Amino acid sequence: MTLAVIALLALSQAAGLVAGIFLTFSDFAMRSFLKSAPAAGSEVMQVLNREVFRSFFMVLLLGLVPVSAAVSIYALVALRDMILVPLVLAGLFYVIGVFGVTAAGNVPMNQKLAAMPDASAEAQAYWPDYARGWTRWNHVRTAAALVASLCYAIAAVMLAGTA
């Protein structure tokens, strides 16, 4: 197995881990937070949004942005075979579908919630709209990270088949 195949499999795994964390929230975490009292749900999300910055997840989430962009640009500039397609798609799905949606959708909502005192009446009033909107955007991020992961895996298989 070549170093390039191993690197593509590592990218696939990293994007898959991001997708899995997002899936946790889309599948059951946010639904559970919504079933809690508004003070509890809003407060746990406020705390979580502060703690996430100290997590390995942020290394994956943000670190994959420049790597995905670089791999896509490399593919466009240097490759002429069919492996170009999954590499460019992986980069587009990750940079736009994960990072772009995070920056344009989820982060502004997080910032608005963060500006409110933990479990305050204001946070509790915002909480149902926040949770529904944030979760919708999170579904998009989940799907985009999963597609990026699959595209990297497809590229790895294609590359391994030519070696």
KEKEVEX-5104 format. One line per field, with one value per atom (N, C-alpha, C): atom name; x, y, z. Coordinates in Angstrom, 3 decimals, decimal comma, always signed. Layout:
N
atom c(CA;...)
c1 c(X;...)
c2 c(Y;...)
c3 c(Z;...)
! end
This chain:
163
atom c(N;CA;C;N;CA;C;N;CA;C;N;CA;C;N;CA;C;N;CA;C;N;CA;C;N;CA;C;N;CA;C;N;CA;C;N;CA;C;N;CA;C;N;CA;C;N;CA;C;N;CA;C;N;CA;C;N;CA;C;N;CA;C;N;CA;C;N;CA;C;N;CA;C;N;CA;C;N;CA;C;N;CA;C;N;CA;C;N;CA;C;N;CA;C;N;CA;C;N;CA;C;N;CA;C;N;CA;C;N;CA;C;N;CA;C;N;CA;C;N;CA;C;N;CA;C;N;CA;C;N;CA;C;N;CA;C;N;CA;C;N;CA;C;N;CA;C;N;CA;C;N;CA;C;N;CA;C;N;CA;C;N;CA;C;N;CA;C;N;CA;C;N;CA;C;N;CA;C;N;CA;C;N;CA;C;N;CA;C;N;CA;C;N;CA;C;N;CA;C;N;CA;C;N;CA;C;N;CA;C;N;CA;C;N;CA;C;N;CA;C;N;CA;C;N;CA;C;N;CA;C;N;CA;C;N;CA;C;N;CA;C;N;CA;C;N;CA;C;N;CA;C;N;CA;C;N;CA;C;N;CA;C;N;CA;C;N;CA;C;N;CA;C;N;CA;C;N;CA;C;N;CA;C;N;CA;C;N;CA;C;N;CA;C;N;CA;C;N;CA;C;N;CA;C;N;CA;C;N;CA;C;N;CA;C;N;CA;C;N;CA;C;N;CA;C;N;CA;C;N;CA;C;N;CA;C;N;CA;C;N;CA;C;N;CA;C;N;CA;C;N;CA;C;N;CA;C;N;CA;C;N;CA;C;N;CA;C;N;CA;C;N;CA;C;N;CA;C;N;CA;C;N;CA;C;N;CA;C;N;CA;C;N;CA;C;N;CA;C;N;CA;C;N;CA;C;N;CA;C;N;CA;C;N;CA;C;N;CA;C;N;CA;C;N;CA;C;N;CA;C;N;CA;C;N;CA;C;N;CA;C;N;CA;C;N;CA;C;N;CA;C;N;CA;C;N;CA;C;N;CA;C;N;CA;C;N;CA;C;N;CA;C;N;CA;C;N;CA;C;N;CA;C;N;CA;C;N;CA;C;N;CA;C;N;CA;C;N;CA;C;N;CA;C;N;CA;C;N;CA;C;N;CA;C;N;CA;C;N;CA;C;N;CA;C;N;CA;C;N;CA;C;N;CA;C;N;CA;C;N;CA;C;N;CA;C;N;CA;C;N;CA;C;N;CA;C;N;CA;C;N;CA;C;N;CA;C;N;CA;C)
c1 c(+0,865;+0,000;+0,910;+0,601;+1,449;+1,093;+2,022;+1,795;+0,576;+0,371;-0,785;-2,098;-2,137;-3,352;-3,608;-2,557;-2,698;-3,181;-2,637;-3,057;-4,533;-4,965;-6,379;-7,292;-6,860;-7,653;-7,707;-6,611;-6,614;-7,563;-7,563;-8,512;-9,950;-10,183;-11,519;-11,953;-11,052;-11,358;-11,608;-10,779;-10,940;-12,288;-12,626;-13,921;-15,062;-14,851;-15,864;-16,065;-14,981;-15,122;-15,918;-15,639;-16,402;-17,880;-18,135;-19,527;-20,191;-19,453;-20,009;-20,366;-19,515;-19,818;-21,043;-21,101;-22,285;-23,528;-23,396;-24,529;-25,059;-24,167;-24,591;-25,592;-25,276;-26,177;-27,448;-27,335;-28,527;-29,436;-28,842;-29,625;-30,312;-29,569;-30,215;-29,852;-28,718;-28,346;-29,290;-29,480;-30,347;-31,796;-32,243;-33,603;-33,727;-32,693;-32,694;-32,652;-31,822;-31,750;-33,102;-33,804;-35,117;-36,170;-36,019;-36,972;-36,724;-35,562;-35,253;-35,951;-35,978;-36,524;-35,706;-36,344;-35,609;-34,364;-34,429;-33,250;-32,114;-32,442;-31,410;-30,842;-31,715;-31,257;-30,393;-30,861;-30,094;-28,779;-28,800;-27,573;-26,530;-26,948;-25,977;-25,367;-26,153;-25,613;-24,653;-24,967;-24,056;-22,713;-22,761;-21,530;-20,784;-21,500;-20,891;-20,201;-20,853;-20,274;-19,004;-18,836;-17,579;-16,511;-16,912;-15,970;-15,438;-16,203;-15,794;-14,470;-14,158;-12,921;-11,684;-11,843;-10,738;-10,707;-11,336;-11,473;-10,650;-10,360;-9,692;-10,587;-11,879;-12,824;-12,512;-12,153;-11,844;-10,614;-9,650;-8,468;-8,908;-9,772;-10,275;-11,122;-12,095;-13,027;-12,293;-11,410;-10,719;-9,498;-8,805;-7,616;-7,911;-9,069;-9,431;-9,755;-10,013;-10,357;-9,176;-8,010;-6,913;-6,392;-6,429;-5,965;-6,887;-8,184;-9,141;-9,024;-8,863;-8,693;-7,410;-6,323;-5,039;-5,097;-5,726;-5,839;-6,668;-7,746;-8,585;-7,829;-7,109;-6,334;-5,245;-4,551;-3,539;-4,166;-5,312;-5,977;-6,311;-6,830;-7,179;-5,953;-4,855;-3,644;-2,807;-2,685;-1,691;-2,257;-3,515;-4,054;-4,927;-4,889;-5,708;-6,583;-6,467;-7,266;-8,526;-9,297;-10,604;-10,515;-9,365;-9,233;-9,441;-9,270;-9,498;-10,922;-11,900;-13,304;-13,598;-13,293;-13,606;-12,773;-11,542;-10,717;-11,273;-11,702;-12,291;-13,631;-14,441;-15,732;-15,548;-14,570;-14,315;-13,999;-13,138;-12,777;-13,954;-14,736;-15,905;-16,918;-17,206;-18,173;-17,673;-16,374;-15,876;-15,784;-15,158;-14,940;-16,258;-17,131;-18,410;-19,472;-19,651;-20,732;-20,509;-19,259;-18,972;-18,549;-17,442;-16,925;-17,820;-18,245;-19,094;-20,410;-21,045;-22,311;-22,082;-20,984;-20,661;-20,516;-19,732;-19,450;-20,683;-21,496;-22,647;-23,918;-24,037;-25,267;-25,147;-24,319;-24,258;-23,549;-22,417;-21,656;-22,450;-23,120;-23,899;-24,982;-25,591;-26,596;-25,930;-24,754;-24,016;-23,634;-23,189;-22,787;-23,974;-25,117;-26,308;-26,693;-26,655;-26,971;-25,914;-24,655;-23,564;-23,664;-24,269;-24,395;-25,441;-26,204;-27,244;-26,711;-27,103;-26,673;-27,154;-26,302;-26,644;-28,004;-28,854;-30,173;-31,087;-30,791;-31,620;-32,977;-33,893;-35,209;-35,050;-34,117;-33,853;-33,345;-32,415;-31,892;-32,979;-33,808;-34,892;-35,908;-36,184;-37,129;-36,554;-35,257;-34,589;-34,359;-34,258;-33,859;-34,632;-35,965;-36,647;-36,295;-36,259;-35,887;-34,432;-33,569;-32,153;-31,981;-32,567;-32,367;-32,865;-34,020;-34,548;-33,675;-33,345;-32,519;-31,114;-30,497;-29,145;-29,095;-30,116;-30,154;-30,323;-31,148;-31,298;-29,943;-29,227;-27,893;-26,955;-27,082;-26,224;-26,463;-27,704;-27,993;-27,178;-27,111;-26,354;-24,869;-24,342;-22,931;-22,645;-23,552;-23,385;-23,277;-24,221;-24,235;-22,986;-22,594;-21,426;-20,148;-19,973;-18,785;-18,774;-19,936;-20,025;-19,678;-20,200;-19,881;-18,386;-17,806;-16,365;-15,586;-15,980;-15,322;-15,404;-16,570;-16,753;-15,923;-15,869;-15,075;-13,596;-13,076;-11,677;-11,447;-12,386;-12,250;-12,279;-13,163;-13,238;-11,923;-11,382;-10,103;-8,991;-9,002;-7,987;-8,091;-9,308;-9,516;-9,075;-9,431;-9,021;-7,502;-6,856;-5,407;-4,747;-5,276;-4,727;-4,872;-5,950;-6,179;-5,221;-4,603;-3,657;-2,222;-2,013;-0,636;-0,175)
c2 c(-1,176;+0,000;+1,236;+2,171;+3,356;+4,384;+5,297;+6,371;+7,210;+7,433;+8,217;+7,519;+6,205;+5,451;+5,546;+5,385;+5,494;+6,893;+7,919;+9,299;+9,508;+8,964;+9,109;+8,356;+7,195;+6,455;+7,209;+7,851;+8,661;+9,850;+10,486;+11,587;+11,081;+9,900;+9,314;+9,067;+8,530;+8,262;+9,561;+10,566;+11,843;+12,483;+12,518;+13,082;+12,226;+10,917;+10,026;+10,269;+10,552;+10,882;+12,175;+13,169;+14,422;+14,128;+13,335;+12,977;+12,269;+11,382;+10,639;+11,529;+12,495;+13,426;+14,257;+14,730;+15,477;+14,595;+13,338;+12,420;+12,228;+12,180;+12,056;+13,159;+14,370;+15,486;+15,418;+15,106;+15,032;+13,878;+12,773;+11,575;+11,591;+11,955;+11,847;+12,921;+13,548;+14,521;+15,720;+16,347;+17,534;+17,183;+16,029;+15,594;+15,422;+14,880;+14,707;+16,057;+16,967;+18,308;+19,002;+18,821;+19,441;+18,842;+17,573;+16,941;+17,337;+17,907;+18,416;+19,762;+20,222;+21,555;+22,581;+23,645;+24,637;+25,187;+25,360;+25,848;+24,830;+23,560;+22,513;+22,375;+22,316;+22,160;+23,314;+24,522;+25,695;+25,789;+25,490;+25,597;+24,564;+23,324;+22,318;+22,664;+23,245;+23,628;+24,808;+25,735;+26,854;+26,345;+25,433;+24,868;+24,068;+23,246;+22,447;+23,338;+24,421;+25,323;+26,000;+26,133;+26,664;+25,575;+24,383;+23,280;+22,712;+22,793;+22,182;+22,752;+23,981;+24,601;+23,930;+23,179;+22,479;+20,994;+20,633;+19,219;+18,837;+17,552;+17,015;+17,164;+17,165;+17,359;+18,630;+19,700;+20,958;+20,820;+20,019;+19,757;+19,096;+18,095;+17,425;+18,359;+19,003;+19,863;+20,946;+21,670;+22,785;+22,334;+21,316;+20,851;+20,271;+19,677;+19,101;+20,161;+21,378;+22,427;+22,721;+23,140;+23,429;+22,179;+21,035;+19,797;+19,422;+19,495;+19,170;+20,138;+21,410;+22,402;+22,128;+21,839;+21,584;+20,335;+19,277;+18,046;+18,298;+19,050;+19,359;+20,203;+21,194;+22,049;+21,230;+20,397;+19,518;+18,644;+18,049;+17,180;+17,950;+19,161;+19,965;+20,348;+20,623;+21,093;+19,944;+18,864;+17,846;+16,536;+16,264;+14,965;+15,082;+14,039;+14,023;+12,776;+11,881;+10,657;+10,788;+9,732;+9,782;+9,995;+9,778;+9,998;+11,472;+12,330;+13,766;+14,022;+13,314;+13,568;+13,373;+12,205;+12,071;+12,999;+13,316;+14,216;+15,637;+16,104;+17,447;+17,472;+16,447;+16,385;+16,333;+15,556;+15,483;+16,867;+17,584;+18,931;+19,886;+19,842;+20,727;+20,410;+19,141;+18,781;+19,173;+18,986;+19,316;+20,827;+21,518;+22,960;+23,724;+23,404;+24,136;+23,535;+22,211;+21,560;+21,423;+21,327;+21,217;+22,573;+23,091;+24,340;+25,534;+25,639;+26,763;+26,796;+25,635;+25,559;+25,853;+25,356;+25,642;+27,144;+27,781;+29,220;+30,085;+29,703;+30,536;+30,176;+28,939;+28,500;+28,288;+27,331;+26,937;+27,950;+28,482;+29,408;+30,670;+31,334;+32,508;+32,191;+31,028;+30,639;+30,390;+29,741;+29,513;+30,833;+31,781;+33,084;+33,818;+33,730;+34,380;+33,748;+32,419;+31,738;+32,058;+32,115;+32,389;+33,783;+34,712;+36,078;+36,201;+35,148;+35,145;+34,477;+34,957;+34,274;+32,824;+31,920;+30,500;+30,293;+29,522;+29,123;+30,305;+31,469;+32,649;+32,511;+33,375;+33,390;+33,668;+34,547;+34,865;+33,626;+32,893;+31,674;+30,615;+30,498;+29,519;+29,848;+31,127;+31,536;+31,264;+31,464;+31,249;+29,767;+28,985;+27,598;+26,764;+26,746;+25,888;+26,246;+27,530;+27,936;+27,602;+27,860;+27,539;+26,050;+25,212;+23,765;+23,245;+23,712;+23,248;+23,731;+25,007;+25,548;+24,974;+24,895;+24,366;+22,919;+22,144;+20,736;+20,584;+21,425;+21,364;+21,584;+22,634;+22,889;+21,726;+21,119;+20,017;+18,793;+18,567;+17,477;+17,666;+18,893;+19,190;+18,889;+19,334;+19,080;+17,585;+16,851;+15,407;+14,746;+15,061;+14,468;+14,872;+16,135;+16,606;+15,924;+15,773;+15,096;+13,626;+12,998;+11,597;+11,443;+12,319;+12,256;+12,493;+13,457;+13,695;+12,445;+11,807;+10,587;+9,499;+9,318;+8,305;+8,634;+9,903;+10,301;+10,021;+10,303;+9,978;+8,464;+7,683;+6,224;+5,723;+6,272;+5,886;+6,217;+7,394;+7,783;+6,829;+6,419;+5,478;+4,146;+3,657;+2,394;+2,526;+3,634;+3,855;+3,894;+4,601;+4,706;+3,362;+2,615;+1,291;+0,342;+0,521;-0,330;-0,052;+1,113;+1,459;+1,140;+0,780;+0,537;-0,870)
c3 c(+0,000;+0,000;+0,000;-0,868;-0,982;+0,088;+0,289;+1,259;+0,867;-0,430;-0,883;-0,542;-0,696;-0,348;+1,154;+1,943;+3,397;+3,786;+3,157;+3,447;+3,105;+1,968;+1,580;+2,541;+2,995;+3,984;+5,313;+5,688;+6,915;+6,774;+5,610;+5,380;+5,445;+4,872;+4,919;+6,365;+7,158;+8,562;+9,337;+9,091;+9,806;+9,468;+8,186;+7,788;+8,338;+8,390;+8,965;+10,449;+11,173;+12,594;+12,780;+11,959;+12,030;+11,752;+10,714;+10,394;+11,569;+12,226;+13,357;+14,534;+14,810;+15,902;+15,552;+14,320;+13,895;+13,955;+13,538;+13,559;+14,978;+15,948;+17,345;+17,692;+17,288;+17,584;+16,759;+15,470;+14,627;+15,022;+15,445;+15,703;+17,064;+18,150;+19,453;+20,464;+20,356;+21,393;+21,405;+20,261;+20,241;+20,585;+20,129;+20,478;+21,989;+22,603;+24,065;+24,765;+24,273;+24,865;+24,771;+23,636;+23,458;+24,388;+24,738;+25,644;+27,096;+27,358;+28,704;+28,883;+30,108;+30,364;+29,578;+29,080;+28,287;+28,994;+30,294;+31,024;+30,944;+31,067;+31,017;+29,614;+28,621;+27,239;+26,781;+27,032;+26,596;+27,350;+28,652;+29,438;+29,015;+28,788;+28,390;+27,032;+26,132;+24,833;+24,973;+25,868;+26,102;+26,640;+27,576;+28,138;+27,061;+26,341;+25,287;+24,253;+23,861;+22,864;+23,367;+24,663;+25,212;+25,278;+25,658;+25,844;+24,532;+23,470;+22,207;+21,700;+22,068;+21,607;+22,207;+23,268;+23,923;+23,542;+22,468;+22,121;+20,895;+20,797;+19,610;+18,392;+18,603;+17,499;+16,715;+17,410;+16,705;+15,819;+16,251;+15,426;+14,121;+14,230;+13,025;+12,180;+12,810;+12,083;+11,299;+11,977;+11,327;+10,534;+11,000;+10,297;+8,934;+8,778;+7,479;+6,427;+6,842;+5,862;+4,939;+5,461;+4,533;+3,825;+4,513;+3,878;+2,720;+2,939;+1,874;+0,707;+1,013;-0,051;-0,834;-0,133;-0,799;-1,676;-1,186;-1,969;-3,226;-3,092;-4,255;-5,281;-4,808;-5,725;-6,403;-5,625;-6,209;-7,303;-7,017;-7,991;-9,267;-9,119;-10,296;-11,116;-10,451;-11,134;-11,687;-10,928;-11,271;-11,821;-11,619;-12,021;-13,258;-14,066;-15,277;-15,372;-14,424;-14,498;-13,646;-13,569;-12,905;-11,397;-10,784;-9,340;-8,993;-9,980;-9,791;-9,276;-9,784;-9,451;-7,958;-7,370;-5,938;-5,057;-5,479;-4,668;-4,664;-5,807;-5,873;-5,149;-5,342;-4,645;-3,133;-2,662;-1,215;-0,678;-1,362;-0,917;-0,934;-1,980;-2,065;-0,965;-0,771;+0,266;+1,648;+1,882;+3,210;+3,419;+2,483;+2,667;+2,651;+1,720;+1,616;+2,528;+2,432;+3,162;+4,649;+5,065;+6,500;+7,049;+6,546;+7,103;+6,765;+5,514;+5,110;+5,867;+5,989;+6,727;+8,208;+8,761;+10,157;+10,367;+9,498;+9,642;+9,394;+8,421;+8,051;+8,815;+9,268;+9,919;+11,411;+11,811;+13,216;+14,106;+13,659;+14,504;+14,851;+13,898;+14,297;+15,339;+15,209;+16,199;+17,551;+17,536;+18,785;+19,446;+18,633;+19,179;+19,798;+19,147;+19,695;+21,037;+21,109;+22,366;+23,433;+23,034;+23,980;+24,589;+23,870;+24,369;+25,476;+25,689;+26,712;+27,981;+29,143;+30,379;+30,381;+30,900;+30,949;+31,610;+30,926;+31,438;+31,747;+31,203;+31,462;+30,766;+31,132;+30,482;+28,986;+28,648;+27,238;+26,490;+27,085;+26,465;+26,340;+27,360;+27,325;+26,232;+26,035;+24,992;+23,597;+23,428;+22,139;+21,859;+22,896;+22,803;+21,777;+21,729;+20,743;+19,295;+18,969;+17,608;+17,322;+18,291;+18,156;+17,858;+18,687;+18,563;+17,224;+16,772;+15,485;+14,329;+14,308;+13,223;+13,226;+14,401;+14,524;+14,047;+14,398;+14,010;+12,505;+11,891;+10,426;+9,751;+10,174;+9,613;+9,921;+11,081;+11,449;+10,575;+10,150;+9,214;+7,933;+7,449;+6,229;+6,457;+7,593;+7,896;+8,007;+8,607;+8,750;+7,382;+6,509;+5,165;+4,378;+4,466;+3,716;+4,194;+5,503;+6,027;+5,622;+5,631;+5,218;+3,738;+2,897;+1,467;+1,243;+1,949;+1,826;+2,225;+3,318;+3,765;+2,693;+2,133;+1,088;-0,153;-0,520;-1,695;-1,486;-0,283;-0,001;-0,054;+0,459;+0,421;-1,020;-1,831;-3,251;-3,950;-3,681;-4,273;-3,846;-2,590;-2,094;-2,830;-2,997;-3,699;-5,165;-5,782;-7,184;-7,293;-6,381;-6,410;-6,132;-5,189;-4,880;-6,078;-6,833;-8,013;-9,145;-9,137;-10,213;-9,822;-8,552;-8,096;-8,405)
! end
